[in-house]
Amino acid sequence: MGKSDEALSYAKETLKITEKNNLKDFDLAYAYESMARAYSISGDKDKSEKWYKKARDTEDLITGEKDKEYFILDLNSK
């Protein structure tokens, strides 16, 4: 298994756990961001952009101002 396959596997598992436990806010935004990054390193630009959009759309759900700042900085570092 290559590094991009591992990254995608971990990202999918993170998303699965996040959704199974109905986690929102910071956790959901980062789960989406991890999917975007995993698809980015695998070379699938379309799926990566789809997940970056979902992550950006979810940033408004982050209630803590510092959490939101960290997330936005991370998301914009792509």
VENBEL-V15180 format. One record per run of one state. SS is the DSSP state (A for helix, B for strand, O for the rest). FROM is the first residue (numbers start at 1). TO is the last residue. Records with the same first field share a line. If there is no record, write none. Layout:
SS=FROM-TO + FROM-TO
This chain:
O=1-2 + 21-24 + 43-44 + 62-64 + 76-78
A=3-20 + 25-42 + 45-61 + 65-75
